[in-house]
Amino acid sequence: CIMNEIFIRLVFNNQMTEEEKEAKIKTSVELAEKLEKETKRLDPDRLSVMALHENELYNESVIADIPDVIGWNLYFGWYSPGLESFGEFLDDQHKRYPNRPLFISEYGPGADSRIQTDEPKPWDYSEAYQLKLHRSYLNQVQERDYVFGMTAWNFADFGSSFRQDSRPYINQKGLVNIDRSKKDIYHYYQARLLEEAFIYIAGKNYEKRFSKDENDSIEITVFSNAEEVKLNVNDTDFIPGVEDAIAVFELFLPEGNHQLT
């Protein structure tokens, strides 16, 4: 990878004049051209890649035309509004630059395995919203054969000295926690990508499932790559449909302990 989000600090820098920004852009493009030339000299058979953040400046400056492959770091539904804007952005880029090989080099929201909700929203740091965003992105990429790949950011939560999220100084976009314990989203990717049979009852961190009153239902989510999932509850079988590797069971459970299989 020749460069990663090379213009992101420039875009958000309010101290620089327009002339200074133009000079920075010019020298960055010149550097990228030198790096591309040297990369090809050292290894002519390896593809060069540049990762870009969501900003038109990479196209306007033509720096996006220098490497062999473009990777977009996209956070629609997190830093930018609207999950559906993700696919719209990809379609626009492909329409304007149809011959440019394109993949998603970063995507994903922060998620804290202590935070659980039935009404996920952006920036709530819930595992439910992490699932909602990843599910949407996977579906939107699979609908577009011109996108040749995607890389979730990140495999594991990691230290970040300036972040002030639900866990200070930690970037929580990982599929697993900083101690490598697995979030639900890790198992969801297994259900979407594994070829061997897979099934997992989600919500292990949702330790207490209390309904507000006896008439309220409780949702149990199961991840699986099977066409049909059967949940046995106290010797009673439930068989809903499976969509996007998710089966949702709506149960009415009386007070007490219950065995789910």
C-alpha angles and dihedrals in degrees: 000000000000098000139356121211089330093174100043096098091043092053093053097039109110094178097068123086121231089253091054091048092050090051091050091050092049094051091045092054091047090050092049090052091051092048091048092050093048092046091055091047093052097040115008093177099056121088117238119224136195124193117214134190121226102284134114091224090087090061096039093052090046089228087125090064095059104075126057094243134031122213118193120208100210129182105174107160090031118043090007124040127255130034089221089058088072094069092039090056092050092049091050093050093047092048092052097039106027095163096051113105105232137192138159108254097180137016139141145094130251115264132187113201089213091063117080131170141161091216106054120195135175113280095015089112090222124150087230092063091046088056092046094053097043091047091052094047093048091051094046093050093047088054090058116064092186090071104082099191150344136214121204115225107251140012092194136014110258141191117274116176098207102043121110103186129136086296106038118231093014128104101219101193092108127123085223131034124259089265088052094249107145126255119210090258091065090061092044090061089051089055092048099043112026119097096202117079113281135180132168134172104227126215103060088147091049089083101167118047106183123166116217092237139352093272095057121098128226122221121222116192123205126190116211143146090215121110090230133029125194120199117198114206117183090333093313119115125222122188117184127167123278118230125177088351091303128116116186120200119197108204136182106209126180119226113287141054122322134192114223120189 
